[in-house]
Amino acid sequence: MPQVRVEKVCSDPEVHLIRIDDDRIKYFEATWDIPEGITYNAYLMKLKDAVVLFDTAKGDYTDLFMEALRKLVDPKEITHIIVHHTEPDHSGALPKVLEENGYRAQIIGTAFARNLLQGFYGEKVVENFRVVNDGEEMQIGGKTFRFIAVPWLHWPDTMITYVVEDKLIFSCDAGGGYGIPESIDDSDGKVVEEYLPHVTKYIVTVIGHYHKYIVQNIKKLKELGIIESAKMILPGHGLVWRKNPMRIFEHYERVGAGIPTKDKVLVIYDSMYGFVEGRMEIVIDELKKLNKKPIVYRFTDKEASAVSDILGEVPDSEALIIGVSTYEADIHPRIRYVLYEIFDKTNYEKPVLIVGAFGWGGVAGKKIEGLITTSKFDLVDTVESRGMPAKEDEEKLREGVRKLVSWIS
């Protein structure tokens, strides 16, 4: 059952986290399997002459959010609402907040944000909207708020807020992740280690199509000098970063750049009747002999891996091995979909080995070769043959793995 957590995360200035823990969601954006759930984080800052709300929550949880908000402040007292990103998991409760606020608060966001909010919720929601430009500063309650555009992380409307005097970064989706961490911040190392794989999965599924902008925007923030000096990073999902604020953006940067973990090789395959699986057992055996660490995901008549989990393994893999059946003169549909998402969400310069099996005609390997030519991935070899692997097939498979490993080296 979804729960709400309200906790003070900063005393000077006074900042409260309102976190909705959504354990009911199954498919983020109606697509990505997330049995680990997700949180929606909003923040309330109380200043001398102002009360500032940073984002809201998913519309499904408006009542839960409003109940928590009222414990901190009378909504009529809110003077400013900063909208970093208009996607409804962050803006869904905004109409209700404004209704109870009497539409007194000034809403702050990018021009894109204003247009999107109007389309989502109608004209009344944006009657008191102030458009801010990249780098613009405002004085609110004795503090300097600097608004920095970070477009395509992951919509064109996205910005972050930097509170200059206190070195606080409110970053919304940038710095977020899937999962419902036990703690609210990064003070527990074990919680952080368990959480970071969910962050990787979040980055590739939500922002992956635009992953080059992760590197570009982090470079921009570094050049502005705000990441290294940040005392706290407060994202729209997951953990608040105050023990080691740099760590979350360092992680984002590694994923955006596709920096590999030594010896990790991602193996993905389908096998309808064991023909591909027989080949992949040889491939995996050879990888282990060469001291590589295969991470295996498979589609068989007994199991089907979550595509979101597979995507989360791509950025830090040294290489990929794709095992595929020819199915109706095409790529097996499960592998075809996985490849579509890999080339869309995790398009990195990494070597690929194709391993194929077919009955009366081999087609899948050639079709995947064609797909790879339109991507950043590098084709090392294709090893494809009929039925169960014969002795000569085994040697070709092992040689293909050796070529792949040599490519990495």
N, C-alpha and C positions, 0 to 999 in steps of 0.2 A: 504493500500500500504506500502511495506517495506520502512523503513526510516533508516538513519544513523545518529548517534550522535557522535561527536568528542569533547571531553572535557578533560582539564587538571585535573588530579586527585592528582598530587603531584608536588611540585615545586623543591624540593631538595632531591633526584634527580628529574629531569623533566620527568614526566610520563604522557602520554596521553592515554585515553581510546578511542578505535574505536568500537562502539557498533552498530551492525545491528539489528534493531527491526523487527522481522519476524512475521507479523500478517497474512500472507498468508498461512502458514503451517496449516494443519488440523490434521495430524496424525504423531506424532514424531516417527521416525524409522519405518514409514509406519504401525504403530500399535496403538499408544496411542493417544486417543482423547485429544487434547489440544486447545480448543477454545480460551484459554487465550494467545496463542502464545508463543514465546520464543525469547531471544536475543542471539547473538553470540558476545562475547567480545574478542577483541584482545588489546594488549597494546604495546605502543612504548616508549622506554626509551632512552633519549638523554644524553650521558655522554661526558666527556672531549675528548676522542679519539675513541669513539665507539657509534654506534646507534644500539640498540637491539630491535628486534621485537619478542614479545611473542605471538605465534600462529597467525592464520589468521581468515578466515571465511568460511562459507559454499560456495561451488562452484557456486551455483545458483546466489550468490550475489558478484561474483568476481569483476565485473565492479564497483559496488557501493563501495566495499571495497577499490579498487585501487584508485578511485577518492578521497576518504577520506584520504588515506595514502599519496597521493601526496601533499595534502594540508599541511601535517606536515613535509614531507621530500622527497627529491629526492630518489626514491628506490635504486639508485646506491650507496647511502651513507650508506645503511644498512650494518653493518659489521657482525652481528650475528642474527640468527633466532632460537629461542628456541621452540622446539616442545614438549609440555607436553603430548600430547595425539593425536594420528593420525587419529581418527575418522573424516570422511570428513566434518562434521559440523565445525571442527576447522582447518582442513588442506586443504580444497577444493580450496582455493585461492592461496595456496603455489606455484604451478607451474608458475602462472602468476607473482607473486612477484619475483621469481627467474629469470624469463625471463627478466623482466624490470631491475633487479638488475645486470644482466650480469653474474649471477652465481658466484658473488664475495663472498657473505656472507657465513660464516661457519654455518652449521646447527648443532644444539646440541640436543641430545636426547638419549634415551636408545637403546640398541642393538635391542630390539623388535621393537622400533619405526623405526629404519633404515630399517629393513626387511619389515615392513608393508608399509612404504612410497614407497619403491622400487616396491612392488607389485601393489600399487595403481596408481603410476604416472610414473614409469619407472626408469631406471638406472641413467639418467642425474640428476634427482632431488637429488640423494644422493651421487653425486660425491665428494662433499665437506662436508661430514657428519662426525661429531666427536661423537663417542660413549662415554657416561659418565656413571660411575658406581654409585651405591647408596652411598651417602655421599661425593662424589667427589666435590672438590672446584676448581673454575677457577677465575683468575683475569681478569676482563673485564672493561676497561675504568676507572680503579682506584677503582673498587668495587669488593667485594668478592661474587661470585655466588655459592651457595651450592645447589647441585641437590640431591633430596631425592626421592627414588623410593616408590611409593604407589600402588603396583600392585593390580589389580582387583577393582580399583575405576575409571573406571569399566572395563578396558581392561588390559592385562598384560604389556602393554607398558607404563603405566601411571607414571608420576613423577610430582613433584612440584619443583619450584625454590624459594629459600630463599636468599634474598639479605641481607647479614649479617649486614653491617654497618647501614642500614636503616630499618631493621626488616620488610621487605616487603615479603609477601608470594603470589606468583603467583600460583594458585591452579587448574586452568582449571576446569574439571568437578566436582572435590571435592569442595563443597561450592556453587555449582550452583543450579539453580531452573528454572522451567517453569515460564511463565509470562513475561509481558513487563511493569516493574515498571515505574511509572511516574517520579521518580527521579533516579539518577544514583547511589546513595549510601544510606546508612542506617540512614541518618540524620533525616528523617521524620518518627516518630513512627507509624503513621497511615499506611503509605506505607509498612512498615516492617510487621505489623500485617496482612495486606491484602496479602502480598507476601508469608509469611511462609507456608501457606497450599499448595501453588504451589511448594514450595521446597520439602515438604513431598511427594507429588505426584510424583515429579521428582525422588527423592531418590528411592522410591519403584519400579517405573517402569523401571528406567534406571540401578540402582545399586542393586536393591532388591535381585536379585539372589545371589549376593555376599555380603549381608548385614553384615555378620560376619566380613568381612574385614574392614568395616567402623570402628567398635570398635577397631580392632587390629591396624589399621593404625593411628587412632587418638591417641591411647595409645603410639604408636611409636613417633609421633610428640611431644606429651607432655613430653616424656622421653628425647627428644632432647632439650626441653626447648624453642621451637620456637613459640608455640601457645600462651602461656600466655604472651610472650613478644612482639608479633606481633603488629605493629602499623597500618597495613593495610592488608586485605586479598582481593585479586583481582581474582575472579573466571572467568571461561569461559562462564558463563551464568548468567544473572540477576544482582543483586545489588553488588556494591563494598562495602566492610565492613571496615569503618574507624572510626565511632563513637564508636562502640562496636564490635571489630573484633572477640572476643571470642564467640559471640552469635551464629554465623552461625555453628561453629563446635560443640558447645553445642547442637544445634538443630539436627545436623547430628548424634551425639552420641546417643541422645534420640531415634531417629527413628531407628538407627542401633540396639539398645538394646531392642526396643519395649516397652519402658516405658509407662504405661497407664495413661490416664486422668481419674480421679476418676469418677465413675458412668457411664462412656460412654460404651454403648453396641451397637455393629454393627449388624443390622438386614438386611438380604438379602433374597429375595424370588422371585420365579416365581409364577404366577397364571394364568392359561389359561381360566378358567371358574368360578373363585371365590372360589373354594374349599380351596386352600391354603390360599388365602387372608382372608377368614373367620377365619381360625386358627390363622393367624398372628395378626389379630385385638385383639384376646384374649390374645395372647402373649404380645403384646405391652401394652395393658391395665394393665396386671399384672406387667410388668416392671415398669410402672409409679407408680403403687400402692406401689412398693418397693423402690421408689425414685431413680430409675435408669433413665438414659437419652438415650433413643433409637435413633440411627441414622439409617434411613431406606432407603434402595435402593430396587427397585422392577422391575420385568420384567412382563408386562401384555400385553394385546392386544392394550393398549393405550400408553404405554411408555416402554422405554428400557434404563436403566442406563448405563453410560459409565464405562467400567471395570476399566479404569485408575483412575476414581474418587473413585470407591469402594476400590481399592488397597490403595489409599491414606488415607483411614479411618482405616485400619487394625492396624498399628503399635501402636497407642495410645488408642486402645479399650481395655477394661477390658475383654471382652468376645465377642463371635460371636454366632448368632442364624441363622441357615440356614433353610429356608422354601423351600420345593421342591416337585414337582410333579413327579410321575413315568411316563415316556414317552417312549413308545415302549420298555418296559421291561428294562429301563435304567434311568439314571438321566436326567432330563430335559436338553436339550442341552445348554441353556443359563447358567444354574447353573453349569453344568459340566465344561464349559469353565472358568467361574469365579473361581471355586474351583481349577482348574488346575493352574491358575495364582496365586491364593492366596498361594497355597502350594509351588509354585516355587519362587515367589517374596517376600512373607511376611510370611515365615515359622517360627512362634514364638510359645512359650509355652503359649498358651491361651486356656481357656475352650470353648467348642462348644456344643450347643444344636441343635439337628436335629429335624425338624418338617416336617412330610410328609403326603401327600394325594395321594390316588390312586383310580382307578376304579375297575378293576377286579383282580389286583394283585400288592402287594406292593414290590417294588424292590429297589427304589432309596435310601431309608434309609440305607439298608444293604450295598449297594455299597459305599455310602459316609463313612460309618463306616470303610470299608476296606481301603479307601483312607487315613482316619485319622490315622490309625495304622502305616502308612508309613511316617507320618509327625511328627512335634513336638507338634502339637495341642493335647489337651486332650478331649476325648469324655465324656460328662457328662450324656447324656441320648438321646434316640431316641423315639419320640412320633409320631406314624404313624398309620393312619386308613383310612377307605374307605369313599368317598363322602364328604358330608357336615358334620361338627363336631357335634356329638350328645352330650347330657348333660354329659355323662361319659367321653367323649373325652375332654370336656372343663376342667374338674377337672384334668385330666392327663396333659394337657397342662400347667395349672397353677402350678401344682406340679413340672413339668419339669423346669419351670422358677425359682421356688423357689430353686430347687437343684442347678441351675446355679449360682444364686446369693449367695447361701451358699458357693459354691466352691470358688467364688471370695473373699468372706469374710474370 
